[in-house]
Amino acid sequence: GEHAWIARDVAWTKDSPRPKYLFPEGVRRGGGALFTAFHEGSGAGLVIVEDVLSAYRIAKDTDLDAVAAQGTSLDRDALVRISEHRGPIFTWLDPDRYGQIGAAAIRRQLGNMGVDVRNVVSEMDPKLHEPHEIREALET
């Protein structure tokens, strides 16, 4: 498959004039960064999260693939790729107002493509959960 990098400005704050994430040429925010499960059983489903570390943890600790939206929305190309994925699809965005508005929008957009998407809400990002907690939250 294709490989790309995404860099995070570790000194970024909400007041910073520069972007929080940097992407290589041709890759844009909202395009999603796909993490494939790291072991046998890969591709059993897909989880849409906000950040790269959460996507990495899900792919590492479950048999599910994960997409890091790098925010709370995905562009049409990413949505089309996700709609073609086999297995259950979940949104697991931040529990705050913006995260849940984004999760609802992603579910609605994928629903318009005939895809059923389940929403997971927790008090913490997936990256902060223990492996068994991640698996329990995503049990189908």
BASEKE-791798 format. One record per residue (C-alpha): residue number from 1; residue in three letters; x, y, z. Coordinates in steps of 0.2 Angstrom, whole numbers, plus 2048, in hexadecimal, padded with zeros to 3 digits. Layout:
REM residues N
<site num="NUM" residu="ALA" east="X" north="Y" up="Z"/>
...
***
This chain:
REM residues 140
<site num="1" residu="GLY" east="800" north="800" up="800"/>
<site num="2" residu="GLU" east="804" north="812" up="800"/>
<site num="3" residu="HIS" east="80E" north="81A" up="80F"/>
<site num="4" residu="ALA" east="80F" north="82C" up="814"/>
<site num="5" residu="TRP" east="814" north="835" up="824"/>
<site num="6" residu="ILE" east="80B" north="841" up="82F"/>
<site num="7" residu="ALA" east="814" north="84C" up="83B"/>
<site num="8" residu="ARG" east="80D" north="855" up="84B"/>
<site num="9" residu="ASP" east="814" north="865" up="851"/>
<site num="10" residu="VAL" east="817" north="861" up="863"/>
<site num="11" residu="ALA" east="817" north="873" up="868"/>
<site num="12" residu="TRP" east="807" north="877" up="860"/>
<site num="13" residu="THR" east="7F9" north="880" up="86B"/>
<site num="14" residu="LYS" east="7E8" north="886" up="866"/>
<site num="15" residu="ASP" east="7F0" north="898" up="864"/>
<site num="16" residu="SER" east="7FE" north="892" up="858"/>
<site num="17" residu="PRO" east="7FE" north="899" up="847"/>
<site num="18" residu="ARG" east="804" north="889" up="83F"/>
<site num="19" residu="PRO" east="7FB" north="879" up="83C"/>
<site num="20" residu="LYS" east="7FB" north="86B" up="849"/>
<site num="21" residu="TYR" east="7FE" north="85E" up="83C"/>
<site num="22" residu="LEU" east="809" north="85E" up="82D"/>
<site num="23" residu="PHE" east="806" north="853" up="81E"/>
<site num="24" residu="PRO" east="811" north="84F" up="80F"/>
<site num="25" residu="GLU" east="80C" north="857" up="7FE"/>
<site num="26" residu="GLY" east="7FD" north="84E" up="7F7"/>
<site num="27" residu="VAL" east="7F6" north="849" up="808"/>
<site num="28" residu="ARG" east="7EA" north="855" up="810"/>
<site num="29" residu="ARG" east="7E0" north="856" up="821"/>
<site num="30" residu="GLY" east="7D0" north="84D" up="820"/>
<site num="31" residu="GLY" east="7D7" north="840" up="814"/>
<site num="32" residu="GLY" east="7DA" north="834" up="823"/>
<site num="33" residu="ALA" east="7E9" north="82A" up="827"/>
<site num="34" residu="LEU" east="7E6" north="817" up="827"/>
<site num="35" residu="PHE" east="7EE" north="80B" up="833"/>
<site num="36" residu="THR" east="7EC" north="7F9" up="82F"/>
<site num="37" residu="ALA" east="7EB" north="7EC" up="83E"/>
<site num="38" residu="PHE" east="7FC" north="7E5" up="842"/>
<site num="39" residu="HIS" east="7F7" north="7D3" up="843"/>
<site num="40" residu="GLU" east="7ED" north="7C5" up="83C"/>
<site num="41" residu="GLY" east="7DB" north="7C9" up="83A"/>
<site num="42" residu="SER" east="7DF" north="7DA" up="833"/>
<site num="43" residu="GLY" east="7D0" north="7E2" up="82A"/>
<site num="44" residu="ALA" east="7C2" north="7DC" up="836"/>
<site num="45" residu="GLY" east="7BB" north="7EE" up="836"/>
<site num="46" residu="LEU" east="7C0" north="800" up="837"/>
<site num="47" residu="VAL" east="7C0" north="80E" up="845"/>
<site num="48" residu="ILE" east="7C1" north="820" up="840"/>
<site num="49" residu="VAL" east="7CA" north="82A" up="84E"/>
<site num="50" residu="GLU" east="7D1" north="83C" up="84F"/>
<site num="51" residu="ASP" east="7E3" north="839" up="851"/>
<site num="52" residu="VAL" east="7F2" north="82F" up="84B"/>
<site num="53" residu="LEU" east="7F6" north="827" up="85C"/>
<site num="54" residu="SER" east="7E4" north="821" up="85F"/>
<site num="55" residu="ALA" east="7E4" north="819" up="84E"/>
<site num="56" residu="TYR" east="7F5" north="811" up="851"/>
<site num="57" residu="ARG" east="7EF" north="80A" up="862"/>
<site num="58" residu="ILE" east="7DF" north="803" up="85A"/>
<site num="59" residu="ALA" east="7E8" north="7FB" up="84C"/>
<site num="60" residu="LYS" east="7F5" north="7F4" up="858"/>
<site num="61" residu="ASP" east="7E9" north="7EE" up="866"/>
<site num="62" residu="THR" east="7DA" north="7E7" up="85B"/>
<site num="63" residu="ASP" east="7D7" north="7DE" up="84B"/>
<site num="64" residu="LEU" east="7D0" north="7EE" up="844"/>
<site num="65" residu="ASP" east="7D7" north="7FB" up="838"/>
<site num="66" residu="ALA" east="7D6" north="80D" up="83D"/>
<site num="67" residu="VAL" east="7D5" north="81E" up="834"/>
<site num="68" residu="ALA" east="7DC" north="82D" up="83C"/>
<site num="69" residu="ALA" east="7D2" north="83C" up="836"/>
<site num="70" residu="GLN" east="7DE" north="849" up="83D"/>
<site num="71" residu="GLY" east="7CE" north="852" up="843"/>
<site num="72" residu="THR" east="7BC" north="84F" up="843"/>
<site num="73" residu="SER" east="7B8" north="84E" up="831"/>
<site num="74" residu="LEU" east="7BD" north="844" up="821"/>
<site num="75" residu="ASP" east="7BD" north="849" up="80F"/>
<site num="76" residu="ARG" east="7B3" north="840" up="802"/>
<site num="77" residu="ASP" east="7C2" north="835" up="7FC"/>
<site num="78" residu="ALA" east="7C5" north="82F" up="80D"/>
<site num="79" residu="LEU" east="7B2" north="82B" up="810"/>
<site num="80" residu="VAL" east="7B2" north="821" up="800"/>
<site num="81" residu="ARG" east="7C1" north="817" up="804"/>
<site num="82" residu="ILE" east="7B9" north="814" up="815"/>
<site num="83" residu="SER" east="7A8" north="80F" up="80E"/>
<site num="84" residu="GLU" east="7B1" north="801" up="804"/>
<site num="85" residu="HIS" east="7B8" north="7F9" up="814"/>
<site num="86" residu="ARG" east="7B2" north="7E9" up="81A"/>
<site num="87" residu="GLY" east="7AC" north="7E5" up="82B"/>
<site num="88" residu="PRO" east="7A4" north="7F1" up="838"/>
<site num="89" residu="ILE" east="7A9" north="803" up="838"/>
<site num="90" residu="PHE" east="7A9" north="80E" up="848"/>
<site num="91" residu="THR" east="7AC" north="820" up="84C"/>
<site num="92" residu="TRP" east="7B6" north="824" up="85C"/>
<site num="93" residu="LEU" east="7B8" north="836" up="85D"/>
<site num="94" residu="ASP" east="7BA" north="842" up="86C"/>
<site num="95" residu="PRO" east="7AB" north="842" up="878"/>
<site num="96" residu="ASP" east="7AB" north="855" up="877"/>
<site num="97" residu="ARG" east="79E" north="85F" up="86D"/>
<site num="98" residu="TYR" east="7A9" north="861" up="85D"/>
<site num="99" residu="GLY" east="7AE" north="84E" up="85E"/>
<site num="100" residu="GLN" east="79C" north="848" up="85E"/>
<site num="101" residu="ILE" east="796" north="854" up="851"/>
<site num="102" residu="GLY" east="7A4" north="84E" up="846"/>
<site num="103" residu="ALA" east="7A0" north="83C" up="84A"/>
<site num="104" residu="ALA" east="78E" north="83F" up="846"/>
<site num="105" residu="ALA" east="793" north="847" up="835"/>
<site num="106" residu="ILE" east="79E" north="839" up="830"/>
<site num="107" residu="ARG" east="791" north="82C" up="835"/>
<site num="108" residu="ARG" east="784" north="836" up="82A"/>
<site num="109" residu="GLN" east="790" north="837" up="81B"/>
<site num="110" residu="LEU" east="794" north="825" up="81C"/>
<site num="111" residu="GLY" east="782" north="820" up="81F"/>
<site num="112" residu="ASN" east="77E" north="829" up="80F"/>
<site num="113" residu="MET" east="78A" north="81D" up="806"/>
<site num="114" residu="GLY" east="780" north="80E" up="80E"/>
<site num="115" residu="VAL" east="78D" north="80B" up="81C"/>
<site num="116" residu="ASP" east="787" north="808" up="82E"/>
<site num="117" residu="VAL" east="793" north="810" up="83A"/>
<site num="118" residu="ARG" east="793" north="80E" up="84D"/>
<site num="119" residu="ASN" east="798" north="81B" up="859"/>
<site num="120" residu="VAL" east="7A4" north="818" up="868"/>
<site num="121" residu="VAL" east="7A5" north="826" up="875"/>
<site num="122" residu="SER" east="7B1" north="825" up="884"/>
<site num="123" residu="GLU" east="7B8" north="832" up="890"/>
<site num="124" residu="MET" east="7CA" north="830" up="889"/>
<site num="125" residu="ASP" east="7D2" north="82F" up="878"/>
<site num="126" residu="PRO" east="7D4" north="81D" up="872"/>
<site num="127" residu="LYS" east="7E7" north="81F" up="874"/>
<site num="128" residu="LEU" east="7E5" north="821" up="887"/>
<site num="129" residu="HIS" east="7DB" north="811" up="889"/>
<site num="130" residu="GLU" east="7E2" north="800" up="88E"/>
<site num="131" residu="PRO" east="7E2" north="7F3" up="880"/>
<site num="132" residu="HIS" east="7D4" north="7E9" up="888"/>
<site num="133" residu="GLU" east="7CA" north="7F9" up="88A"/>
<site num="134" residu="ILE" east="7CC" north="7FD" up="877"/>
<site num="135" residu="ARG" east="7C6" north="7EB" up="873"/>
<site num="136" residu="GLU" east="7B7" north="7EC" up="87E"/>
<site num="137" residu="ALA" east="7B1" north="7FD" up="877"/>
<site num="138" residu="LEU" east="7B2" north="7F6" up="866"/>
<site num="139" residu="GLU" east="7AA" north="7E5" up="869"/>
<site num="140" residu="THR" east="79D" north="7E2" up="85B"/>
***
